Amino acid sequence: MYWRHRVMKRIENEETNLYVVEVFSTENGTILGWSEKEDVWGETIEDLRQSLAWMLEATEQPILDEAELLQRAEEIEALGADVHEVGIEALGYEGSEEG
């Protein structure tokens, strides 16, 4: 299991914003969950630099849409499955290149 930074599109108070979040996924990339919002933190300056580098790398990946991910999770649960065992991609979600 891995935590990776990704850009997440989220609609809050009728405004669309992009956030860098940490996504929890399997080795093959199946999304199992994500953080609310990511802060930059570390114990040293080098830790901060590394976190910022990972966040910049996330901007090169397709943007994840939180509303679509939550919809997929509801669909998985409606089928009686555990979203943490099946993963969001089980229903074909891959993210988008758009903001």
C-alpha positions as a Markdown table, in Angstrom:
| # | Residue | x | y | z |
|---|---|---|---|---|
| 1 | Met | 0.0 | 0.0 | 0.0 |
| 2 | Tyr | 1.2 | 3.5 | -0.9 |
| 3 | Trp | 0.5 | 7.1 | -0.1 |
| 4 | Arg | 1.1 | 9.4 | -3.1 |
| 5 | His | 0.3 | 13.0 | -3.7 |
| 6 | Arg | -2.3 | 13.8 | -6.3 |
| 7 | Val | -4.3 | 16.8 | -7.4 |
| 8 | Met | -8.0 | 16.6 | -6.4 |
| 9 | Lys | -10.8 | 18.7 | -7.8 |
| 10 | Arg | -13.3 | 19.5 | -5.0 |
| 11 | Ile | -16.5 | 21.6 | -5.1 |
| 12 | Glu | -17.0 | 23.6 | -1.9 |
| 13 | Asn | -19.7 | 26.3 | -1.4 |
| 14 | Glu | -20.4 | 26.2 | -5.2 |
| 15 | Glu | -16.7 | 27.0 | -5.9 |
| 16 | Thr | -14.4 | 24.5 | -7.7 |
| 17 | Asn | -10.9 | 24.3 | -6.2 |
| 18 | Leu | -7.9 | 22.1 | -6.7 |
| 19 | Tyr | -6.0 | 20.7 | -3.8 |
| 20 | Val | -3.0 | 18.5 | -3.4 |
| 21 | Val | -4.0 | 15.5 | -1.3 |
| 22 | Glu | -2.4 | 12.2 | -0.4 |
| 23 | Val | -4.1 | 9.3 | -2.0 |
| 24 | Phe | -3.8 | 5.8 | -0.4 |
| 25 | Ser | -3.6 | 3.1 | -3.1 |
| 26 | Thr | -2.5 | -0.4 | -3.7 |
| 27 | Glu | 0.8 | -1.3 | -5.6 |
| 28 | Asn | -1.2 | -1.4 | -8.9 |
| 29 | Gly | -2.7 | 2.1 | -8.3 |
| 30 | Thr | -6.1 | 1.2 | -7.1 |
| 31 | Ile | -7.4 | 4.1 | -5.0 |
| 32 | Leu | -8.5 | 3.1 | -1.5 |
| 33 | Gly | -8.9 | 6.5 | 0.1 |
| 34 | Trp | -7.5 | 10.1 | 0.3 |
| 35 | Ser | -6.7 | 12.8 | 2.8 |
| 36 | Glu | -8.9 | 15.9 | 3.3 |
| 37 | Lys | -6.2 | 18.4 | 2.3 |
| 38 | Glu | -2.5 | 18.2 | 2.4 |
| 39 | Asp | -0.3 | 20.6 | 4.3 |
| 40 | Val | 3.4 | 20.9 | 3.8 |
| 41 | Trp | 5.3 | 19.6 | 6.8 |
| 42 | Gly | 8.4 | 17.9 | 7.8 |
| 43 | Glu | 11.0 | 17.5 | 10.6 |
| 44 | Thr | 13.8 | 19.1 | 8.5 |
| 45 | Ile | 14.1 | 21.6 | 5.6 |
| 46 | Glu | 15.0 | 18.6 | 3.4 |
| 47 | Asp | 11.7 | 16.9 | 4.4 |
| 48 | Leu | 9.9 | 20.0 | 3.3 |
| 49 | Arg | 11.8 | 20.1 | 0.0 |
| 50 | Gln | 10.9 | 16.5 | -0.6 |
| 51 | Ser | 7.2 | 17.0 | 0.2 |
| 52 | Leu | 7.1 | 20.0 | -2.2 |
| 53 | Ala | 8.8 | 18.0 | -4.9 |
| 54 | Trp | 6.2 | 15.2 | -4.5 |
| 55 | Met | 3.4 | 17.8 | -4.7 |
| 56 | Leu | 4.9 | 19.2 | -7.9 |
| 57 | Glu | 5.1 | 15.7 | -9.4 |
| 58 | Ala | 1.4 | 15.3 | -8.6 |
| 59 | Thr | 0.6 | 18.2 | -11.0 |
| 60 | Glu | 1.8 | 16.0 | -13.9 |
| 61 | Gln | -0.8 | 13.3 | -13.1 |
| 62 | Pro | -4.5 | 13.3 | -14.2 |
| 63 | Ile | -6.7 | 15.4 | -11.8 |
| 64 | Leu | -8.9 | 13.3 | -9.5 |
| 65 | Asp | -12.5 | 14.4 | -9.1 |
| 66 | Glu | -13.7 | 14.0 | -5.6 |
| 67 | Ala | -17.4 | 13.9 | -6.4 |
| 68 | Glu | -16.8 | 11.2 | -9.0 |
| 69 | Leu | -14.7 | 9.2 | -6.6 |
| 70 | Leu | -17.4 | 9.4 | -3.9 |
| 71 | Gln | -20.1 | 8.4 | -6.4 |
| 72 | Arg | -18.0 | 5.3 | -7.4 |
| 73 | Ala | -17.6 | 4.4 | -3.7 |
| 74 | Glu | -21.4 | 4.6 | -3.2 |
| 75 | Glu | -21.9 | 2.4 | -6.2 |
| 76 | Ile | -19.4 | -0.2 | -4.9 |
| 77 | Glu | -21.1 | -0.1 | -1.4 |
| 78 | Ala | -24.6 | -0.4 | -3.0 |
| 79 | Leu | -23.4 | -3.7 | -4.6 |
| 80 | Gly | -22.6 | -4.9 | -1.1 |
| 81 | Ala | -18.8 | -4.7 | -1.5 |
| 82 | Asp | -16.2 | -3.0 | 0.6 |
| 83 | Val | -14.7 | -0.1 | -1.3 |
| 84 | His | -11.4 | -0.7 | 0.6 |
| 85 | Glu | -11.2 | -4.2 | -0.8 |
| 86 | Val | -12.5 | -3.5 | -4.3 |
| 87 | Gly | -11.0 | 0.0 | -5.0 |
| 88 | Ile | -12.4 | 2.9 | -6.8 |
| 89 | Glu | -11.0 | 1.9 | -10.2 |
| 90 | Ala | -13.2 | -1.2 | -10.1 |
| 91 | Leu | -15.8 | 0.9 | -11.8 |
| 92 | Gly | -13.5 | 2.5 | -14.3 |
| 93 | Tyr | -12.4 | 5.8 | -12.7 |
| 94 | Glu | -9.1 | 7.1 | -14.0 |
| 95 | Gly | -9.3 | 10.9 | -13.4 |
| 96 | Ser | -9.1 | 13.7 | -15.9 |
| 97 | Glu | -6.5 | 15.9 | -17.4 |
| 98 | Glu | -8.8 | 18.9 | -16.9 |
| 99 | Gly | -9.1 | 21.3 | -13.9 |
